[in-house]
């Protein structure tokens, strides 16, 4: 299914293709503070609908995950990294997709092995 998502102000908007029934509640210091619920898709399933200049990026720790956010409203709709098998991946904050019913998701806590 194709979904539309964005930050709060719409400055960073995207489309993503996927079936979202589960979400990961990441326990890293960044995700636990911002409260995102993540789903992972191959990077080619995510299409940015606004100019790349609208996206700000933050990295920390090993600097391998590019956490993208809107410099205007501060919301972080997605991130990018390379998965364990070498494929480009996107982590989607499902809270940034209005059509996803958050209450219907199976939310799994990150246990260190969910890669």
C-alpha positions as CSV (number, residue, x, y, z in Angstrom):
1,X,0.0,0.0,0.0
2,X,1.2,3.5,-0.7
3,X,1.1,6.0,2.2
4,X,1.7,9.7,2.5
5,X,3.5,11.1,5.5
6,X,5.1,14.3,6.6
7,X,6.5,16.3,9.5
8,X,4.0,18.5,11.4
9,X,4.3,21.6,9.2
10,X,4.5,19.6,5.9
11,X,8.0,21.0,5.1
12,X,9.3,17.4,4.8
13,X,6.8,15.2,3.0
14,X,7.2,11.7,1.6
15,X,5.4,8.7,0.1
16,X,6.3,5.2,1.3
17,X,5.2,1.8,0.1
18,X,4.6,-0.9,2.7
19,X,2.3,-3.0,4.8
20,X,2.6,-1.6,8.4
21,X,1.2,-3.9,11.0
22,X,4.2,-3.8,13.4
23,X,6.3,-1.1,14.8
24,X,9.6,-1.0,16.7
25,X,9.8,1.1,19.8
26,X,13.6,1.8,19.7
27,X,15.3,2.3,23.0
28,X,18.3,4.4,21.8
29,X,18.8,7.7,23.5
30,X,17.3,9.7,20.6
31,X,14.3,7.5,19.7
32,X,13.3,7.0,23.4
33,X,13.2,10.8,23.9
34,X,11.2,11.6,20.7
35,X,8.7,8.7,21.0
36,X,8.8,7.5,17.4
37,X,7.4,4.1,16.4
38,X,9.5,2.8,13.6
39,X,9.0,0.5,10.6
40,X,11.7,-0.4,8.1
41,X,11.5,-0.5,4.3
42,X,14.0,-0.8,1.5
43,X,15.2,2.8,0.8
44,X,13.7,2.7,-2.8
45,X,10.2,2.3,-1.2
46,X,10.5,5.9,0.2
47,X,10.1,8.9,-2.1
48,X,10.7,12.4,-0.8
49,X,8.0,14.7,-2.1
50,X,9.6,18.0,-1.0
51,X,13.0,19.4,-1.8
52,X,16.0,17.7,-0.2
53,X,17.0,21.1,1.2
54,X,14.0,20.9,3.5
55,X,15.5,17.9,5.3
56,X,17.9,18.4,8.2
57,X,20.1,15.5,9.4
58,X,21.5,14.4,12.7
59,X,23.9,11.6,13.4
60,X,25.4,10.4,16.7
61,X,27.3,7.5,18.3
62,X,28.8,5.6,15.3
63,X,27.3,8.1,12.8
64,X,25.9,5.3,10.6
65,X,22.2,6.3,10.8
66,X,21.1,9.5,9.3
67,X,18.2,10.7,11.4
68,X,16.2,13.2,9.3
69,X,14.0,15.9,10.7
70,X,12.4,19.2,9.8
71,X,14.3,22.3,11.0
72,X,11.1,24.3,11.0
73,X,8.8,22.1,13.3
74,X,11.4,19.6,14.7
75,X,9.5,16.4,13.8
76,X,11.6,13.5,12.6
77,X,9.6,11.5,10.0
78,X,12.3,9.1,8.8
79,X,15.9,8.0,8.8
80,X,18.3,6.2,6.5
81,X,21.1,3.7,7.0
82,X,22.5,0.5,5.5
83,X,21.0,-2.7,6.9
84,X,23.0,-5.6,8.2
85,X,23.0,-7.3,4.8
86,X,24.3,-4.2,3.0
87,X,21.0,-2.9,1.6
88,X,20.0,0.7,1.8
89,X,17.1,1.0,4.3
90,X,14.7,3.7,5.6
91,X,13.2,3.8,9.0
92,X,9.8,5.4,8.9
93,X,8.3,7.1,12.0
94,X,4.8,5.6,11.7
95,X,3.4,8.5,13.8
96,X,4.1,10.7,10.8
97,X,1.7,8.8,8.6
98,X,-1.9,9.9,9.4
99,X,-3.5,6.9,7.6
100,X,-1.7,4.4,9.9
101,X,-3.8,3.3,12.9
102,X,-1.2,3.4,15.7
103,X,-3.6,1.6,18.0
104,X,-3.8,-1.4,15.7
105,X,-0.1,-1.9,15.4
106,X,1.8,-4.6,17.3
107,X,4.5,-2.6,19.0
108,X,7.7,-4.5,19.8
109,X,10.4,-3.1,22.2
110,X,13.9,-3.2,20.7
111,X,15.8,-5.9,22.4
112,X,19.1,-5.6,20.7
113,X,18.5,-8.5,18.4
114,X,15.9,-6.9,16.1
115,X,18.1,-6.1,13.1
